[in-house]
Amino acid sequence: MTKWADYGISAVRYNQQHTHIDQVKVHVDTGEVINSASIWLRADVVKALEKGNTFVTILKNAEGKWVKGQTVYVITVKGVKYIKTVDNGKEADNLENLPEF
């Protein structure tokens, strides 16, 4: 397996208003395997990205194998930092419809 990024994000949890992601399931990508998930706060993902760590979204295919999704970025909209796969200008996090936990 080729290393896709430092970390993969497989699922998200939104705040009570369902407006912002507050936690994500993060997996270390060793280049050989995708490790088990740990729960990270959204703010910790932002900090890691700003320090130069790389993230991609990951999904399991029909055979139960991880598939690489999109690169995750920090995008600032009106002074607020969001985690996104695309810079769509919206005041919301966007990780391409990952499952919720």
Rosetta constraint file for C-alpha pairs under 8 A:
AtomPair CA 1 CA 31 HARMONIC 5.95 0.50
AtomPair CA 1 CA 32 HARMONIC 5.29 0.50
AtomPair CA 1 CA 33 HARMONIC 7.22 0.50
AtomPair CA 2 CA 31 HARMONIC 5.31 0.50
AtomPair CA 2 CA 32 HARMONIC 7.00 0.50
AtomPair CA 3 CA 29 HARMONIC 6.36 0.50
AtomPair CA 3 CA 30 HARMONIC 6.53 0.50
AtomPair CA 3 CA 31 HARMONIC 3.80 0.50
AtomPair CA 3 CA 32 HARMONIC 7.11 0.50
AtomPair CA 4 CA 29 HARMONIC 7.07 0.50
AtomPair CA 4 CA 31 HARMONIC 7.21 0.50
AtomPair CA 4 CA 56 HARMONIC 7.20 0.50
AtomPair CA 4 CA 68 HARMONIC 7.09 0.50
AtomPair CA 5 CA 29 HARMONIC 6.33 0.50
AtomPair CA 5 CA 53 HARMONIC 8.00 0.50
AtomPair CA 5 CA 54 HARMONIC 5.14 0.50
AtomPair CA 5 CA 55 HARMONIC 5.40 0.50
AtomPair CA 5 CA 56 HARMONIC 6.27 0.50
AtomPair CA 6 CA 28 HARMONIC 6.19 0.50
AtomPair CA 6 CA 29 HARMONIC 5.44 0.50
AtomPair CA 6 CA 30 HARMONIC 7.40 0.50
AtomPair CA 6 CA 53 HARMONIC 6.15 0.50
AtomPair CA 6 CA 54 HARMONIC 5.10 0.50
AtomPair CA 6 CA 55 HARMONIC 6.00 0.50
AtomPair CA 7 CA 26 HARMONIC 6.39 0.50
AtomPair CA 7 CA 27 HARMONIC 5.45 0.50
AtomPair CA 7 CA 28 HARMONIC 4.63 0.50
AtomPair CA 7 CA 29 HARMONIC 5.19 0.50
AtomPair CA 7 CA 53 HARMONIC 7.90 0.50
AtomPair CA 7 CA 54 HARMONIC 6.35 0.50
AtomPair CA 7 CA 55 HARMONIC 4.80 0.50
AtomPair CA 7 CA 56 HARMONIC 6.61 0.50
AtomPair CA 8 CA 26 HARMONIC 5.64 0.50
AtomPair CA 8 CA 27 HARMONIC 5.05 0.50
AtomPair CA 8 CA 28 HARMONIC 6.45 0.50
AtomPair CA 8 CA 29 HARMONIC 6.51 0.50
AtomPair CA 8 CA 34 HARMONIC 7.76 0.50
AtomPair CA 8 CA 55 HARMONIC 5.48 0.50
AtomPair CA 8 CA 56 HARMONIC 4.95 0.50
AtomPair CA 8 CA 57 HARMONIC 5.41 0.50
AtomPair CA 8 CA 58 HARMONIC 5.66 0.50
AtomPair CA 9 CA 24 HARMONIC 6.58 0.50
AtomPair CA 9 CA 25 HARMONIC 5.59 0.50
AtomPair CA 9 CA 26 HARMONIC 4.67 0.50
AtomPair CA 9 CA 27 HARMONIC 6.36 0.50
AtomPair CA 9 CA 55 HARMONIC 7.01 0.50
AtomPair CA 9 CA 56 HARMONIC 6.21 0.50
AtomPair CA 9 CA 57 HARMONIC 4.72 0.50
AtomPair CA 9 CA 58 HARMONIC 5.76 0.50
AtomPair CA 10 CA 24 HARMONIC 7.44 0.50
AtomPair CA 10 CA 25 HARMONIC 5.62 0.50
AtomPair CA 10 CA 26 HARMONIC 6.56 0.50
AtomPair CA 10 CA 27 HARMONIC 7.63 0.50
AtomPair CA 10 CA 57 HARMONIC 6.00 0.50
AtomPair CA 10 CA 58 HARMONIC 5.08 0.50
AtomPair CA 10 CA 59 HARMONIC 5.97 0.50
AtomPair CA 10 CA 98 HARMONIC 6.55 0.50
AtomPair CA 10 CA 99 HARMONIC 7.36 0.50
AtomPair CA 11 CA 24 HARMONIC 5.67 0.50
AtomPair CA 11 CA 25 HARMONIC 5.20 0.50
AtomPair CA 11 CA 26 HARMONIC 7.95 0.50
AtomPair CA 11 CA 98 HARMONIC 5.31 0.50
AtomPair CA 11 CA 99 HARMONIC 4.98 0.50
AtomPair CA 11 CA 100 HARMONIC 5.43 0.50
AtomPair CA 11 CA 101 HARMONIC 6.43 0.50
AtomPair CA 12 CA 21 HARMONIC 6.48 0.50
AtomPair CA 12 CA 22 HARMONIC 7.77 0.50
AtomPair CA 12 CA 23 HARMONIC 5.94 0.50
AtomPair CA 12 CA 24 HARMONIC 4.39 0.50
AtomPair CA 12 CA 25 HARMONIC 6.40 0.50
AtomPair CA 12 CA 98 HARMONIC 6.45 0.50
AtomPair CA 12 CA 99 HARMONIC 6.34 0.50
AtomPair CA 12 CA 100 HARMONIC 4.83 0.50
AtomPair CA 12 CA 101 HARMONIC 6.13 0.50
AtomPair CA 13 CA 21 HARMONIC 5.64 0.50
AtomPair CA 13 CA 22 HARMONIC 5.92 0.50
AtomPair CA 13 CA 23 HARMONIC 5.12 0.50
AtomPair CA 13 CA 24 HARMONIC 6.08 0.50
AtomPair CA 13 CA 100 HARMONIC 5.42 0.50
AtomPair CA 13 CA 101 HARMONIC 5.58 0.50
AtomPair CA 14 CA 18 HARMONIC 5.10 0.50
AtomPair CA 14 CA 19 HARMONIC 6.81 0.50
AtomPair CA 14 CA 20 HARMONIC 5.53 0.50
AtomPair CA 14 CA 21 HARMONIC 4.18 0.50
AtomPair CA 14 CA 22 HARMONIC 5.32 0.50
AtomPair CA 14 CA 23 HARMONIC 6.95 0.50
AtomPair CA 14 CA 100 HARMONIC 7.79 0.50
AtomPair CA 15 CA 19 HARMONIC 6.51 0.50
AtomPair CA 15 CA 20 HARMONIC 5.79 0.50
AtomPair CA 15 CA 21 HARMONIC 6.09 0.50
AtomPair CA 15 CA 22 HARMONIC 5.63 0.50
AtomPair CA 19 CA 92 HARMONIC 6.56 0.50
AtomPair CA 19 CA 93 HARMONIC 7.93 0.50
AtomPair CA 20 CA 92 HARMONIC 6.03 0.50
AtomPair CA 20 CA 93 HARMONIC 5.81 0.50
AtomPair CA 21 CA 42 HARMONIC 6.48 0.50
AtomPair CA 21 CA 93 HARMONIC 6.26 0.50
AtomPair CA 22 CA 41 HARMONIC 5.87 0.50
AtomPair CA 22 CA 42 HARMONIC 5.08 0.50
AtomPair CA 22 CA 43 HARMONIC 7.89 0.50
AtomPair CA 23 CA 39 HARMONIC 6.57 0.50
AtomPair CA 23 CA 40 HARMONIC 5.53 0.50
AtomPair CA 23 CA 41 HARMONIC 4.44 0.50
AtomPair CA 23 CA 42 HARMONIC 5.14 0.50
AtomPair CA 24 CA 39 HARMONIC 5.73 0.50
AtomPair CA 24 CA 40 HARMONIC 5.44 0.50
AtomPair CA 24 CA 41 HARMONIC 6.51 0.50
AtomPair CA 24 CA 42 HARMONIC 6.66 0.50
AtomPair CA 25 CA 37 HARMONIC 5.53 0.50
AtomPair CA 25 CA 38 HARMONIC 5.60 0.50
AtomPair CA 25 CA 39 HARMONIC 4.79 0.50
AtomPair CA 25 CA 40 HARMONIC 6.40 0.50
AtomPair CA 26 CA 37 HARMONIC 5.17 0.50
AtomPair CA 26 CA 38 HARMONIC 5.36 0.50
AtomPair CA 26 CA 39 HARMONIC 6.15 0.50
AtomPair CA 26 CA 40 HARMONIC 6.55 0.50
AtomPair CA 27 CA 34 HARMONIC 6.11 0.50
AtomPair CA 27 CA 35 HARMONIC 5.33 0.50
AtomPair CA 27 CA 36 HARMONIC 5.77 0.50
AtomPair CA 27 CA 37 HARMONIC 4.66 0.50
AtomPair CA 27 CA 38 HARMONIC 6.51 0.50
AtomPair CA 28 CA 34 HARMONIC 5.89 0.50
AtomPair CA 28 CA 35 HARMONIC 5.30 0.50
AtomPair CA 28 CA 36 HARMONIC 7.58 0.50
AtomPair CA 28 CA 37 HARMONIC 7.77 0.50
AtomPair CA 29 CA 33 HARMONIC 6.20 0.50
AtomPair CA 29 CA 34 HARMONIC 4.77 0.50
AtomPair CA 29 CA 35 HARMONIC 6.51 0.50
AtomPair CA 30 CA 34 HARMONIC 6.44 0.50
AtomPair CA 30 CA 35 HARMONIC 7.57 0.50
AtomPair CA 34 CA 66 HARMONIC 7.68 0.50
AtomPair CA 40 CA 44 HARMONIC 6.31 0.50
AtomPair CA 40 CA 45 HARMONIC 6.95 0.50
AtomPair CA 41 CA 45 HARMONIC 6.73 0.50
AtomPair CA 42 CA 46 HARMONIC 6.41 0.50
AtomPair CA 42 CA 83 HARMONIC 7.83 0.50
AtomPair CA 43 CA 47 HARMONIC 6.22 0.50
AtomPair CA 44 CA 48 HARMONIC 6.10 0.50
AtomPair CA 45 CA 49 HARMONIC 6.10 0.50
AtomPair CA 45 CA 83 HARMONIC 7.93 0.50
AtomPair CA 46 CA 50 HARMONIC 6.16 0.50
AtomPair CA 46 CA 74 HARMONIC 6.29 0.50
AtomPair CA 46 CA 81 HARMONIC 7.57 0.50
AtomPair CA 46 CA 82 HARMONIC 7.74 0.50
AtomPair CA 46 CA 83 HARMONIC 6.91 0.50
AtomPair CA 47 CA 51 HARMONIC 6.24 0.50
AtomPair CA 48 CA 52 HARMONIC 6.55 0.50
AtomPair CA 48 CA 53 HARMONIC 5.42 0.50
AtomPair CA 48 CA 54 HARMONIC 7.92 0.50
AtomPair CA 49 CA 53 HARMONIC 4.92 0.50
AtomPair CA 49 CA 54 HARMONIC 6.15 0.50
AtomPair CA 49 CA 55 HARMONIC 7.51 0.50
AtomPair CA 49 CA 73 HARMONIC 7.14 0.50
AtomPair CA 49 CA 74 HARMONIC 6.90 0.50
AtomPair CA 50 CA 74 HARMONIC 7.62 0.50
AtomPair CA 54 CA 71 HARMONIC 7.83 0.50
AtomPair CA 54 CA 72 HARMONIC 7.51 0.50
AtomPair CA 55 CA 71 HARMONIC 6.04 0.50
AtomPair CA 55 CA 72 HARMONIC 5.36 0.50
AtomPair CA 55 CA 73 HARMONIC 7.78 0.50
AtomPair CA 56 CA 68 HARMONIC 6.94 0.50
AtomPair CA 56 CA 69 HARMONIC 6.17 0.50
AtomPair CA 56 CA 70 HARMONIC 5.34 0.50
AtomPair CA 56 CA 71 HARMONIC 4.30 0.50
AtomPair CA 56 CA 72 HARMONIC 5.26 0.50
AtomPair CA 57 CA 68 HARMONIC 6.40 0.50
AtomPair CA 57 CA 69 HARMONIC 4.71 0.50
AtomPair CA 57 CA 70 HARMONIC 5.40 0.50
AtomPair CA 57 CA 71 HARMONIC 6.56 0.50
AtomPair CA 57 CA 72 HARMONIC 6.91 0.50
AtomPair CA 57 CA 95 HARMONIC 7.05 0.50
AtomPair CA 57 CA 96 HARMONIC 7.98 0.50
AtomPair CA 57 CA 98 HARMONIC 7.78 0.50
AtomPair CA 58 CA 66 HARMONIC 6.27 0.50
AtomPair CA 58 CA 67 HARMONIC 5.59 0.50
AtomPair CA 58 CA 68 HARMONIC 4.89 0.50
AtomPair CA 58 CA 69 HARMONIC 5.11 0.50
AtomPair CA 58 CA 70 HARMONIC 7.83 0.50
AtomPair CA 59 CA 66 HARMONIC 5.53 0.50
AtomPair CA 59 CA 67 HARMONIC 5.28 0.50
AtomPair CA 59 CA 68 HARMONIC 6.75 0.50
AtomPair CA 59 CA 69 HARMONIC 6.88 0.50
AtomPair CA 59 CA 98 HARMONIC 7.76 0.50
AtomPair CA 60 CA 64 HARMONIC 5.20 0.50
AtomPair CA 60 CA 65 HARMONIC 5.16 0.50
AtomPair CA 60 CA 66 HARMONIC 4.47 0.50
AtomPair CA 60 CA 67 HARMONIC 5.85 0.50
AtomPair CA 61 CA 65 HARMONIC 5.50 0.50
AtomPair CA 61 CA 66 HARMONIC 6.37 0.50
AtomPair CA 61 CA 67 HARMONIC 6.44 0.50
AtomPair CA 70 CA 85 HARMONIC 5.98 0.50
AtomPair CA 70 CA 96 HARMONIC 7.91 0.50
AtomPair CA 71 CA 85 HARMONIC 5.76 0.50
AtomPair CA 72 CA 83 HARMONIC 6.56 0.50
AtomPair CA 72 CA 84 HARMONIC 5.50 0.50
AtomPair CA 72 CA 85 HARMONIC 4.71 0.50
AtomPair CA 72 CA 86 HARMONIC 7.96 0.50
AtomPair CA 72 CA 95 HARMONIC 7.37 0.50
AtomPair CA 73 CA 83 HARMONIC 5.68 0.50
AtomPair CA 73 CA 84 HARMONIC 5.38 0.50
AtomPair CA 73 CA 85 HARMONIC 6.04 0.50
AtomPair CA 73 CA 86 HARMONIC 7.74 0.50
AtomPair CA 74 CA 81 HARMONIC 6.18 0.50
AtomPair CA 74 CA 82 HARMONIC 5.55 0.50
AtomPair CA 74 CA 83 HARMONIC 4.81 0.50
AtomPair CA 74 CA 84 HARMONIC 6.38 0.50
AtomPair CA 75 CA 81 HARMONIC 5.67 0.50
AtomPair CA 75 CA 82 HARMONIC 5.29 0.50
AtomPair CA 75 CA 83 HARMONIC 6.33 0.50
AtomPair CA 75 CA 84 HARMONIC 6.71 0.50
AtomPair CA 75 CA 87 HARMONIC 6.55 0.50
AtomPair CA 76 CA 80 HARMONIC 5.26 0.50
AtomPair CA 76 CA 81 HARMONIC 4.36 0.50
AtomPair CA 76 CA 82 HARMONIC 6.09 0.50
AtomPair CA 77 CA 81 HARMONIC 6.56 0.50
AtomPair CA 77 CA 82 HARMONIC 7.48 0.50
AtomPair CA 77 CA 89 HARMONIC 6.43 0.50
AtomPair CA 77 CA 90 HARMONIC 7.11 0.50
AtomPair CA 77 CA 91 HARMONIC 6.05 0.50
AtomPair CA 78 CA 91 HARMONIC 7.79 0.50
AtomPair CA 80 CA 91 HARMONIC 7.88 0.50
AtomPair CA 82 CA 91 HARMONIC 7.65 0.50
AtomPair CA 82 CA 92 HARMONIC 6.46 0.50
AtomPair CA 82 CA 93 HARMONIC 5.11 0.50
AtomPair CA 82 CA 94 HARMONIC 7.92 0.50
AtomPair CA 83 CA 93 HARMONIC 5.20 0.50
AtomPair CA 83 CA 94 HARMONIC 6.44 0.50
AtomPair CA 83 CA 95 HARMONIC 7.23 0.50
AtomPair CA 84 CA 93 HARMONIC 5.52 0.50
AtomPair CA 84 CA 94 HARMONIC 4.46 0.50
AtomPair CA 84 CA 95 HARMONIC 5.36 0.50
AtomPair CA 85 CA 94 HARMONIC 6.24 0.50
AtomPair CA 85 CA 95 HARMONIC 5.59 0.50
AtomPair CA 85 CA 96 HARMONIC 6.73 0.50
AtomPair CA 86 CA 94 HARMONIC 7.36 0.50
